[in-house]
Amino acid sequence: MKHYLVCFLLICIPIYKAQSQTDFGIKGGLNLTFFKVIDAGFGDDPEVEVGYYAGVFADIQVNSDLSIQPEVLYIGLNDFKFI
C-alpha cells in the first residue's frame, strides 16, 4: 500500500506545481455487495457482503472544460482486500 501511495504522490506533486488549479482530497465509505457468486445474478435472497473503501485523489483542471481525477482506492471486503 505504501508503494502505491508514494507513486501516486510522485506523479501528482509535479503536476500540482505545474498547475495552479489542482485540489487533493480523501474519500471513503461503505461497500455493499448484493449478489450470489454461484448464480451470478440477483435473487430473492441475495448474499450481502459488507466492506469498506478509503483512498486519496487529485483533481487536476486542464482547462475550463476538462478536469482529470486520478485516484487510489483501498477496498476491504471480508478477507478480500485490494487496491
C-alpha positions as CSV (number, residue, x, y, z in Angstrom):
1,M,0.0,0.0,0.0
2,K,2.8,2.4,0.8
3,H,4.4,1.9,-2.6
4,Y,1.2,2.8,-4.4
5,L,0.8,6.0,-2.2
6,V,4.4,7.0,-2.9
7,C,3.9,6.5,-6.7
8,F,0.6,8.5,-6.6
9,L,2.3,11.4,-4.8
10,L,5.3,11.4,-7.1
11,I,3.0,11.7,-10.1
12,C,0.7,14.3,-8.5
13,I,3.3,16.7,-6.9
14,P,5.0,17.7,-10.2
15,I,1.5,18.2,-11.8
16,Y,0.5,20.3,-8.7
17,K,3.4,22.6,-9.2
18,A,2.7,23.0,-12.9
19,Q,-1.0,23.6,-12.5
20,S,-2.5,26.2,-10.2
21,Q,-6.0,24.5,-10.3
22,T,-5.2,21.2,-8.5
23,D,-7.1,20.0,-5.5
24,F,-6.3,17.0,-3.3
25,G,-8.7,15.1,-1.2
26,I,-9.6,11.9,0.6
27,K,-12.6,9.6,0.1
28,G,-14.1,6.7,1.9
29,G,-17.2,4.8,2.5
30,L,-19.2,1.6,2.9
31,N,-19.0,-1.1,0.2
32,L,-22.1,-3.4,-0.1
33,T,-22.4,-6.3,-2.5
34,F,-25.7,-7.9,-3.2
35,F,-25.1,-10.9,-5.3
36,K,-24.7,-14.7,-5.3
37,V,-21.3,-15.7,-6.8
38,I,-22.5,-19.1,-7.8
39,D,-25.7,-17.9,-9.5
40,A,-24.1,-14.7,-10.8
41,G,-27.3,-12.8,-10.5
42,F,-29.7,-11.0,-8.2
43,G,-32.2,-13.2,-6.5
44,D,-34.9,-13.1,-3.8
45,D,-32.4,-13.7,-1.1
46,P,-29.1,-12.3,-2.2
47,E,-26.0,-12.8,-0.1
48,V,-24.8,-9.4,1.4
49,E,-21.2,-8.7,1.9
50,V,-20.2,-5.6,3.8
51,G,-16.9,-3.9,3.4
52,Y,-15.2,-0.5,3.2
53,Y,-13.1,1.6,0.9
54,A,-10.7,4.5,1.5
55,G,-8.4,6.4,-0.7
56,V,-6.9,9.7,-1.9
57,F,-7.5,11.6,-5.1
58,A,-6.2,14.7,-7.0
59,D,-8.5,16.8,-9.1
60,I,-6.4,18.4,-11.9
61,Q,-8.1,21.1,-14.0
62,V,-6.6,21.1,-17.5
63,N,-8.7,23.9,-18.8
64,S,-12.2,25.3,-18.1
65,D,-13.9,22.4,-19.8
66,L,-11.7,19.4,-18.8
67,S,-10.6,18.1,-15.5
68,I,-8.7,14.8,-14.7
69,Q,-9.1,13.0,-11.4
70,P,-6.6,10.2,-10.7
71,E,-7.2,8.3,-7.5
72,V,-6.1,5.3,-5.5
73,L,-8.6,3.3,-3.5
74,Y,-8.0,0.5,-0.9
75,I,-11.0,-1.8,-0.7
76,G,-11.6,-4.4,2.0
77,L,-14.4,-6.9,1.7
78,N,-14.1,-9.6,4.4
79,D,-10.8,-11.5,3.7
80,F,-10.6,-10.0,0.2
81,K,-8.5,-6.8,0.2
82,F,-7.1,-5.0,-2.8
83,I,-6.0,-1.6,-4.3
